[in-house]
């Protein structure tokens, strides 16, 4: 288990990731501490074998002015390791929480990484985008842009049964702003070279839609629409704010 914590509330102060090791009876007192560079630490972490060497790698992100970066801690076992930083370019000066989704989207045995980025200028949204970094023997590769229509949430799962991870992402900001794109999900199927073009599915507010996987990806055939408890929806003016969650998997396995 890994958890991130800030050692200070002042920007550009060091932060730590504490790994707590498990044992036959659960979590133990044995720990390893990874230290990040002096910048804000996003609480989002991703775990995988990005260099395909059989070890466990950990990805974190830092944000803070010109210090935005994706950090890769390679082969984390029982000792502290130094992170390799990959710059994270943003249009806005203020960077929101960064989400990271790990999965083998190409099926080559290397874990890949999708990063969701949001930034703003003087409180006004400047960008929201997703980018893919492929895993390699040397770590994470250069970023490839995916879409600017992705919201704050995404998960990885194999929806077409081809052995590659696919990306299922929410659209819209989910905050009730009328300027947001229509609510729904985007499905990017994994391919040998990355992630394919997205297929969009719309979503009715205040309901949960179950879409089943198939050889061609998610399908609306046999879809189930289930009302969601109204307590999950709050009001903001005359709009509706929804807390949205995408889940990879389903009732039929």
C-alpha positions as a printed NumPy array, in Angstrom:
array([[  0.   ,   0.   ,   0.   ],
       [  1.268,   3.482,  -0.805],
       [ -0.004,   6.825,   0.439],
       [  1.182,  10.342,  -0.305],
       [  1.522,  13.115,   2.202],
       [  2.814,  16.66 ,   2.207],
       [  5.404,  17.593,   4.775],
       [  4.516,  21.285,   4.509],
       [  1.696,  23.537,   3.344],
       [  4.157,  25.814,   1.572],
       [  4.628,  25.292,  -2.156],
       [  7.932,  23.773,  -3.252],
       [  8.553,  22.055,   0.051],
       [  9.454,  18.342,  -0.062],
       [  6.736,  15.734,   0.171],
       [  6.799,  12.024,   0.845],
       [  5.218,   8.797,  -0.34 ],
       [  5.154,   6.177,   2.392],
       [  4.906,   2.521,   1.325],
       [  3.554,   0.152,   3.976],
       [  4.326,  -3.508,   3.297],
       [  1.844,  -6.314,   3.749],
       [  2.317,  -9.654,   5.428],
       [  0.46 , -12.845,   6.249],
       [ -1.644, -11.008,   8.836],
       [ -2.172,  -7.794,   6.877],
       [ -0.192,  -4.566,   6.924],
       [  3.086,  -4.642,   8.825],
       [  5.246,  -1.983,  10.475],
       [  7.814,  -2.21 ,   7.669],
       [  7.866,   0.887,   5.471],
       [  9.836,   2.612,   2.746],
       [  9.688,   6.362,   2.169],
       [ 10.034,   7.932,  -1.27 ],
       [ 10.819,  11.649,  -1.351],
       [  9.473,  13.926,  -4.059],
       [ 10.942,  17.188,  -5.336],
       [  9.935,  20.555,  -3.968],
       [  6.499,  21.144,  -5.452],
       [  2.872,  20.39 ,  -4.705],
       [  2.088,  16.684,  -4.722],
       [ -1.096,  15.392,  -6.336],
       [ -2.792,  12.686,  -4.243],
       [ -3.16 ,  10.526,  -7.356],
       [ -0.748,   7.581,  -7.651],
       [ -0.472,   4.832, -10.27 ],
       [  1.226,   1.447,  -9.969],
       [  2.471,  -0.86 , -12.725],
       [  5.488,  -2.389, -14.423],
       [  6.169,   0.409, -16.876],
       [  9.625,  -0.883, -17.89 ],
       [  8.542,  -4.565, -17.937],
       [ 11.442,  -5.771, -15.781],
       [  9.304,  -7.679, -13.291],
       [  9.518,  -5.023, -10.592],
       [  6.859,  -2.681,  -9.262],
       [  6.996,   0.928, -10.443],
       [  5.139,   3.88 ,  -8.933],
       [  4.014,   7.064, -10.697],
       [  3.192,  10.341,  -8.975],
       [  2.751,  13.899, -10.227],
       [  3.939,  17.257,  -8.984],
       [  2.449,  20.62 ,  -9.856],
       [  3.548,  24.122,  -9.011],
       [  4.175,  26.791, -11.597],
       [  6.953,  25.687, -13.93 ],
       [  7.606,  22.51 , -11.93 ],
       [  4.752,  20.416, -13.336],
       [  5.952,  16.885, -13.982],
       [  5.144,  13.179, -14.01 ],
       [  7.472,  11.256, -11.698],
       [  8.402,   7.605, -12.209],
       [  9.89 ,   5.626,  -9.307],
       [ 11.247,   2.467, -10.951],
       [ 11.653,  -0.921,  -9.312],
       [ 10.366,   0.022,  -5.866],
       [ 11.051,  -2.962,  -3.621],
       [ 12.445,  -2.498,  -0.126],
       [ 14.49 ,   0.656,  -0.457],
       [ 14.075,   4.314,  -1.462],
       [ 14.65 ,   5.059,  -5.153],
       [ 15.107,   8.308,  -7.039],
       [ 12.357,   9.438,  -9.4  ],
       [ 12.764,  10.222, -13.084],
       [ 10.825,  13.367, -14.021],
       [  8.947,  13.904, -17.285],
       [  7.799,  17.537, -17.82 ],
       [  4.039,  18.112, -17.882],
       [  3.135,  21.041, -20.118],
       [  0.072,  23.111, -19.197],
       [ -1.571,  26.214, -20.655],
       [ -2.837,  27.582, -17.347],
       [ -0.815,  28.709, -14.348],
       [ -3.152,  26.996, -11.877],
       [ -3.158,  23.216, -12.238],
       [ -5.963,  21.145, -10.728],
       [ -5.644,  17.631,  -9.305],
       [ -4.106,  15.303, -11.893],
       [ -5.579,  11.843, -12.381],
       [ -3.508,   8.894, -13.593],
       [ -4.717,   5.608, -15.048],
       [ -2.333,   2.694, -15.558],
       [ -2.946,  -0.196, -17.944],
       [ -1.346,  -2.174, -20.763],
       [ -3.259,  -0.469, -23.559],
       [ -1.032,  -1.914, -26.318],
       [ -0.819,  -5.492, -25.049],
       [  2.993,  -5.594, -25.258],
       [  3.553,  -6.373, -21.573],
       [  4.605,  -2.836, -20.658],
       [  2.224,  -0.867, -18.423],
       [  1.193,   2.424, -20.054],
       [ -0.034,   5.603, -18.379],
       [ -2.911,   7.962, -19.163],
       [ -2.809,  11.353, -17.451],
       [ -5.819,  13.678, -17.107],
       [ -4.793,  17.333, -16.857],
       [ -6.82 ,  20.446, -16.007],
       [ -5.501,  23.971, -15.654],
       [ -6.91 ,  27.47 , -15.336],
       [ -5.919,  31.141, -15.53 ],
       [ -7.284,  33.494, -12.872],
       [ -9.875,  30.891, -11.945],
       [-11.129,  30.462, -15.528],
       [-10.653,  27.052, -17.206],
       [ -7.804,  27.13 , -19.708],
       [ -7.615,  23.478, -20.727],
       [ -8.62 ,  19.945, -19.967],
       [ -6.998,  17.099, -21.79 ],
       [ -5.79 ,  13.528, -21.634],
       [ -2.457,  12.196, -22.794],
       [ -0.938,   8.739, -23.149],
       [  2.614,   7.78 , -22.195],
       [  3.624,   4.314, -23.389],
       [  5.793,   2.105, -21.256],
       [  9.226,   0.999, -22.528],
       [ 12.434,  -0.611, -21.315],
       [ 13.652,   2.862, -20.343],
       [ 10.449,   3.875, -18.564],
       [  7.666,   6.133, -19.786],
       [  7.754,   7.538, -23.303],
       [  6.774,  10.939, -24.656],
       [  3.128,  12.009, -24.246],
       [  0.589,  11.597, -27.041],
       [ -2.601,  13.687, -26.933],
       [ -5.874,  11.74 , -26.698],
       [ -8.814,  14.122, -26.314],
       [ -9.869,  17.493, -24.904],
       [-13.384,  16.238, -24.116],
       [-12.466,  14.113, -21.101],
       [-13.729,  14.997, -17.638],
       [-12.21 ,  14.283, -14.245],
       [-12.676,  10.506, -14.132],
       [-11.454,   7.532, -16.162],
       [-10.741,   3.831, -15.63 ],
       [ -9.012,   1.037, -17.522],
       [-10.629,  -2.281, -18.412],
       [-10.797,  -4.791, -21.258],
       [-14.264,  -4.192, -22.723],
       [-13.761,  -6.139, -25.968],
       [-11.885,  -9.16 , -24.623],
       [ -8.776,  -8.819, -26.801],
       [ -6.338,  -8.859, -23.878],
       [ -5.517,  -5.155, -24.117],
       [ -6.696,  -2.573, -21.601],
       [ -9.2  ,  -0.029, -22.901],
       [ -9.867,   3.451, -21.5  ],
       [-13.358,   4.441, -20.336],
       [-13.57 ,   8.15 , -19.526],
       [-16.327,  10.493, -18.381],
       [-17.049,  13.569, -20.492],
       [-17.867,  16.984, -19.117],
       [-16.734,  18.666, -15.939],
       [-19.466,  17.172, -13.811],
       [-19.957,  20.471, -12.016],
       [-23.22 ,  21.658, -13.529],
       [-21.616,  24.341, -15.72 ],
       [-23.632,  24.744, -18.914],
       [-20.425,  25.251, -20.898],
       [-19.42 ,  21.642, -20.183],
       [-19.697,  19.08 , -22.989],
       [-22.737,  16.757, -22.861],
       [-22.509,  14.235, -20.049],
       [-21.591,  10.712, -21.086],
       [-18.566,   8.476, -21.544],
       [-15.834,   8.038, -24.142],
       [-14.444,   4.582, -24.887],
       [-10.942,   4.305, -26.344],
       [-10.091,   0.757, -27.408],
       [ -6.522,  -0.415, -26.898],
       [ -4.543,  -1.146, -30.069],
       [ -1.027,  -2.321, -30.854],
       [  0.099,   1.291, -31.248],
       [ -1.829,   2.983, -28.443],
       [ -5.46 ,   3.983, -27.979],
       [ -7.886,   4.22 , -30.868],
       [-10.403,   6.932, -31.712],
       [-13.054,   7.357, -29.009],
       [-16.639,   6.187, -29.269],
       [-19.104,   8.338, -27.352],
       [-22.097,   7.213, -25.299],
       [-24.531,   9.727, -23.81 ],
       [-25.874,   9.438, -20.273],
       [-29.193,  10.519, -18.757],
       [-28.852,  12.643, -15.628],
       [-29.868,  10.959, -12.393],
       [-29.481,   7.413, -13.707],
       [-26.938,   4.611, -13.969],
       [-26.541,   2.974, -17.379],
       [-25.022,  -0.509, -17.641],
       [-23.383,  -1.122, -21.023],
       [-22.089,  -4.575, -21.842],
       [-18.78 ,  -5.396, -23.455],
       [-18.556,  -7.11 , -26.834],
       [-15.971,  -7.957, -29.477],
       [-16.387,  -4.489, -30.969],
       [-16.24 ,  -2.723, -27.609],
       [-19.075,  -1.456, -25.432],
       [-22.523,  -1.815, -26.964],
       [-25.948,  -0.395, -26.236],
       [-27.503,  -3.773, -27.05 ],
       [-29.   ,  -5.119, -23.853],
       [-28.187,  -1.895, -21.978],
       [-29.865,  -1.416, -18.593],
       [-30.989,   1.95 , -17.237],
       [-31.296,   2.122, -13.464],
       [-32.423,   5.213, -11.514],
       [-29.73 ,   6.659,  -9.287],
       [-30.643,   7.828,  -5.789],
       [-31.499,  11.514,  -5.974],
       [-29.368,  12.202,  -2.909],
       [-26.347,  11.851,  -5.174],
       [-27.463,  14.829,  -7.242],
       [-27.169,  18.35 ,  -5.859],
       [-28.457,  21.589,  -7.351],
       [-26.43 ,  24.539,  -8.509],
       [-28.743,  27.243,  -9.803],
       [-31.102,  25.549, -12.237],
       [-28.506,  22.974, -13.254],
       [-27.796,  19.613, -11.756],
       [-24.482,  18.546, -10.342],
       [-23.712,  14.884, -10.498],
       [-20.977,  12.858,  -8.941],
       [-20.082,  10.524, -11.767],
       [-18.183,   7.284, -11.592],
       [-17.163,   4.935, -14.376],
       [-16.679,   1.283, -13.507],
       [-14.86 ,  -1.23 , -15.699],
       [-16.4  ,  -4.673, -15.353],
       [-19.981,  -5.645, -14.928],
       [-22.627,  -8.023, -13.6  ],
       [-21.75 , -10.649, -16.198],
       [-18.029, -10.701, -15.327]])
